[in-house]
Amino acid sequence: MKPYAKYIWLDGRILKWEDAKIHVLTHALHYGTSIFEGIRGYWNGDNLLVFRLEEHIDRMYRSAKILGINIPYTREEVRQAVLETIKANNFREDVYIRPVAFVASQTVTLDIRNLEVSLAVIVFPFGKYLSPNGIKATIVSWRRVHNTMLPVMAKIGGIYVNSVLALVEARSRGFDEALLMDVNGYVVEGSGENIFIVRGGRLFTPPVHESILEGITRDTVIKLSGDVGLRVEEKPITREEVYTADEVFLVGTAAEITPVVEVDGRTIGTGKPGPITTKIAELYSNVVRGKVEKYLNWITPVY
Ligand SMILES: CCC[C@H](NCc1c(COP(=O)(O)O)cnc(C)c1O)C(=O)O
């Protein structure tokens, strides 16, 4: 397999891609005991701008606390590791940044309290994750894990089997993305995104206590909504509200702002990206590339 990058940061060292290896008895490989982040860096022609790096690092530490592992580096060391990894590879294009902290001890015990934790940072070139012109989604049979069963507010590796099963079901049925209901039948998330709907000129998204990841892009859209003359209302969303929405869009670091133009064969609105979705997507694209003065505090330039 062709490496996606020359260098990777692992436990304080910049290693060549082919040398960044772990043992097959690594705890996280067996039990999903890792926490990770997905962060984007945008090339704006003369610098690479990491978007909301601080918020992602903060969530990493929240995820670690929820799982009960200790990241053996300070926030500043993690921040520097991200910037160093990008610089070591001298990336001058859009990139995806994947920090992952994982239980590294070679043991099969389930008691992780005194086990070692490693940190890796992998960065690679990354373009569009889903089509910005609109995707077709389906509500899958796998439910979103309820937060009384697994702490879905944390980005824990093992929980992503839920997302894998959902996306594979959707794709094998010819759809681009999965929408998941929670145990109560509300539509709560995509396999890797938060969901927003527009109905009657109002913008809705499920509340954080509805078994969703506390998305940073979700937070960005909530903060940007005022700029497009709307206020986001947080409420559980039913299947029927999705089907009869004027607009539906999915948001995430990878997905950015992705319009959903069809759900289970029902056309959403005109079947094209709606006006509010388009306005938010355009504003988001300008914000992440450092073109909107008032949001420059969300940008970390690399070079
Ligand atoms: C495979 C996971 C990819 C990852 N998904 C992010 C993600 C989001 C959106 O969160 P944020 O806006 O903070 O990114 C919501 N919900 C889930 C289940 C996610 O995996 C991403 O990088 O977008």
The ligand as an ORCA input file, in Angstrom:
! r2SCAN-3c Opt
* xyz 0 1
  C     -14.942      8.358     10.804
  C     -15.174      9.562     11.647
  C     -14.940     10.836     10.902
  C     -15.226     12.058     11.742
  N     -16.633     12.077     12.102
  C     -17.064     13.107     12.971
  C     -18.434     12.777     13.549
  C     -19.358     13.816     13.764
  C     -19.005     15.260     13.469
  O     -18.104     15.716     14.442
  P     -17.090     16.893     14.115
  O     -17.930     17.985     13.519
  O     -16.502     17.267     15.427
  O     -16.095     16.358     13.136
  C     -20.598     13.527     14.293
  N     -20.952     12.260     14.595
  C     -20.095     11.229     14.394
  C     -20.546      9.832     14.734
  C     -18.799     11.466     13.874
  O     -17.938     10.441     13.688
  C     -14.821     13.272     10.921
  O     -13.617     13.558     10.893
  O     -15.714     13.919     10.333
*
